[in-house]
Amino acid sequence: MNKKVLIGGAATLLAAIGIYKIASTKKSASSPADDWTTANMPDLTGKVIIVTGANSGIGFEAAKEFARKGAQVVLACRSLDKATTAVTEIQLEIPDAQVEIIQLDLANQNSVHEFAGTFQARYDRLDVLVNNAGIMMTPYSTTEDGFESQFGTNHLGHFALTGLLRDHLLNTPGARVVNVSSTGHRMGHMDFDNLMYAQGEGYSAAKAYGRSKLANLLFTYELQRRFAAAGADAIAVAAHPGGSNTNLSHHMEDKMLYKLATPLLKRMLQSAAMGALPTIRAAVDPDVKGGDYYGPGGFMQQGGYPILVDSNDQSHDLADAKRLWQVSETLTRVTFGPLDQY
Ligand SMILES: NC(=O)c1ccc[n+]([C@@H]2O[C@H](COP(=O)([O-])OP(=O)(O)OC[C@H]3O[C@@H](n4cnc5c(N)ncnc54)[C@H](OP(=O)(O)O)[C@@H]3O)[C@@H](O)[C@H]2O)c1
């Protein structure tokens, strides 16, 4: 293994657990008195919650806890087999869980439209849309619609889904959109001249992941500004799970360095159940406000109980947020109706 490969591999691994380029956390680590756990969740009876990527990792844990509190949970998953296994597991633990699967492939805009149509035909409210599904650091590839896969799945798929479900969100009192980002957003940069690394030009798996996660935050804050400007009751918030033990890194499993470091990595990562807490808090804590961003309160935001955290300056760039919104509408051909007047 040459030096360049080793250094590159090490950088990828560090990025994978989310500690690459992280700026210092401005908030102090949580004290036991602040610890927010599932015990703090309110009753969710009567609420309808969609979780994308609910068959695995953070999404699975969040869906399970929402169901435990009485919500009707829609598991929006690309694999019906995996989703069925997840439902079986949830129902074994929570026999009266109200869970339903509706197929959703975020890498296929037709599938996003079909999902939205099916959901709207079955439900007349949407209390929380958890845009959780994601892929990380995949080799260069494109989605069904020709979008770079990480940007297309992690951002554009969720952008279109949210736009298509906007009426349900606007018509449900206190509705929320929760976008799951990452400390990896700090690796991202919005280059609007080559947003999706056309033909793989200049592609870096880590930077493309960072861009997609930065886009999650730009979208969150812009959506929140538009909800507020429209006088909507709905809010948009973000969360990240720190470094959590899930299936997210499976694309890297054939890499030699990853194989060598896996035992150490697994020990460094917190459980998926702990990693889901920021998402769950962002989705249901009554004290959450529009534009909030929750993440683990421990060392470098990699583990611990959920607290309010900061994202970087780029994620708050108003011009980038507006431009990303416009570009995303053009690419997906999904618009936001009343939220587009601002
Ligand atoms: N784990 C971490 O340390 C960490 C750190 C920072 C941020 N995050 C973020 O947390 C979120 C959840 O990831 P995770 O860690 O729970 O990983 P995971 O266990 O791999 O779960 C990802 C989920 O997304 C689904 N998914 C992927 N592509 C999809 C598509 N095209 N359409 C629909 N669903 C799709 C996966 O479905 P399949 O099972 O079919 O692949 C899976 O259900 C992601 O947004 C990720 O960026 C995770």
The ligand as an SDF file (V2000), in Angstrom:
LIG
                    3D

 48 52  0  0  0  0  0  0  0  0999 V2000
  -24.1530    6.5680   10.8880 N   0  0  0  0  0  0  0  0  0  0  0  0
  -23.4720    7.6710   11.0330 C   0  0  0  0  0  0  0  0  0  0  0  0
  -22.4630    7.7240   11.7440 O   0  0  0  0  0  0  0  0  0  0  0  0
  -23.9340    8.9350   10.3600 C   0  0  0  0  0  0  0  0  0  0  0  0
  -23.1790   10.0850   10.5380 C   0  0  0  0  0  0  0  0  0  0  0  0
  -23.6200   11.2740    9.9740 C   0  0  0  0  0  0  0  0  0  0  0  0
  -24.7940   11.2940    9.2450 C   0  0  0  0  0  0  0  0  0  0  0  0
  -25.5120   10.1520    9.0550 N   0  0  0  0  0  0  0  0  0  0  0  0
  -26.7540   10.2350    8.2710 C   0  0  0  0  0  0  0  0  0  0  0  0
  -27.7670    9.4730    8.8850 O   0  0  0  0  0  0  0  0  0  0  0  0
  -28.7150    9.0750    7.8990 C   0  0  0  0  0  0  0  0  0  0  0  0
  -29.0880    7.6170    8.1020 C   0  0  0  0  0  0  0  0  0  0  0  0
  -27.9540    6.8090    7.8100 O   0  0  0  0  0  0  0  0  0  0  0  0
  -27.5940    5.5220    8.6760 P   0  0  0  0  0  0  0  0  0  0  0  0
  -26.3240    5.8200    9.3520 O   0  0  0  0  0  0  0  0  0  0  0  0
  -28.7390    5.0520    9.4440 O   0  0  0  0  0  0  0  0  0  0  0  0
  -27.2330    4.5020    7.4810 O   0  0  0  0  0  0  0  0  0  0  0  0
  -27.9070    3.1420    7.0020 P   0  0  0  0  0  0  0  0  0  0  0  0
  -28.0020    2.1810    8.1190 O   0  0  0  0  0  0  0  0  0  0  0  0
  -27.1330    2.7470    5.7960 O   0  0  0  0  0  0  0  0  0  0  0  0
  -29.3770    3.5940    6.5820 O   0  0  0  0  0  0  0  0  0  0  0  0
  -29.5770    4.3500    5.4220 C   0  0  0  0  0  0  0  0  0  0  0  0
  -30.9840    4.1350    4.9400 C   0  0  0  0  0  0  0  0  0  0  0  0
  -31.1740    4.9100    3.7320 O   0  0  0  0  0  0  0  0  0  0  0  0
  -31.7540    4.0620    2.7610 C   0  0  0  0  0  0  0  0  0  0  0  0
  -31.5110    4.4940    1.3940 N   0  0  0  0  0  0  0  0  0  0  0  0
  -30.3380    4.5990    0.7350 C   0  0  0  0  0  0  0  0  0  0  0  0
  -30.5460    4.9610   -0.5410 N   0  0  0  0  0  0  0  0  0  0  0  0
  -31.8860    5.0810   -0.6950 C   0  0  0  0  0  0  0  0  0  0  0  0
  -32.7280    5.4050   -1.7820 C   0  0  0  0  0  0  0  0  0  0  0  0
  -32.2510    5.6380   -2.9990 N   0  0  0  0  0  0  0  0  0  0  0  0
  -34.0570    5.4650   -1.5830 N   0  0  0  0  0  0  0  0  0  0  0  0
  -34.5850    5.1880   -0.3630 C   0  0  0  0  0  0  0  0  0  0  0  0
  -33.8380    4.8440    0.7030 N   0  0  0  0  0  0  0  0  0  0  0  0
  -32.5060    4.7960    0.5390 C   0  0  0  0  0  0  0  0  0  0  0  0
  -31.1350    2.6940    3.0400 C   0  0  0  0  0  0  0  0  0  0  0  0
  -31.8580    1.6840    2.3710 O   0  0  0  0  0  0  0  0  0  0  0  0
  -31.1540    0.2600    2.0440 P   0  0  0  0  0  0  0  0  0  0  0  0
  -31.1170   -0.4830    3.3330 O   0  0  0  0  0  0  0  0  0  0  0  0
  -32.0460   -0.3370    1.0230 O   0  0  0  0  0  0  0  0  0  0  0  0
  -29.7740    0.5630    1.5250 O   0  0  0  0  0  0  0  0  0  0  0  0
  -31.2650    2.6740    4.5520 C   0  0  0  0  0  0  0  0  0  0  0  0
  -32.5730    2.3420    4.9130 O   0  0  0  0  0  0  0  0  0  0  0  0
  -28.0870    9.3880    6.5320 C   0  0  0  0  0  0  0  0  0  0  0  0
  -28.6850   10.5630    6.0150 O   0  0  0  0  0  0  0  0  0  0  0  0
  -26.6350    9.6580    6.8680 C   0  0  0  0  0  0  0  0  0  0  0  0
  -26.0270   10.5540    5.9870 O   0  0  0  0  0  0  0  0  0  0  0  0
  -25.1110    8.9690    9.5960 C   0  0  0  0  0  0  0  0  0  0  0  0
  1  2  1  0
  2  3  2  0
  2  4  1  0
  4  5  1  0
  4 48  2  0
  5  6  2  0
  6  7  1  0
  7  8  2  0
  8  9  1  0
  8 48  1  0
  9 10  1  0
  9 46  1  0
 10 11  1  0
 11 12  1  0
 11 44  1  0
 12 13  1  0
 13 14  1  0
 14 15  2  0
 14 16  1  0
 14 17  1  0
 17 18  1  0
 18 19  2  0
 18 20  1  0
 18 21  1  0
 21 22  1  0
 22 23  1  0
 23 24  1  0
 23 42  1  0
 24 25  1  0
 25 26  1  0
 25 36  1  0
 26 27  1  0
 26 35  1  0
 27 28  2  0
 28 29  1  0
 29 30  1  0
 29 35  2  0
 30 31  1  0
 30 32  2  0
 32 33  1  0
 33 34  2  0
 34 35  1  0
 36 37  1  0
 36 42  1  0
 37 38  1  0
 38 39  2  0
 38 40  1  0
 38 41  1  0
 42 43  1  0
 44 45  1  0
 44 46  1  0
 46 47  1  0
M  CHG  2   8   1  16  -1
M  END
$$$$
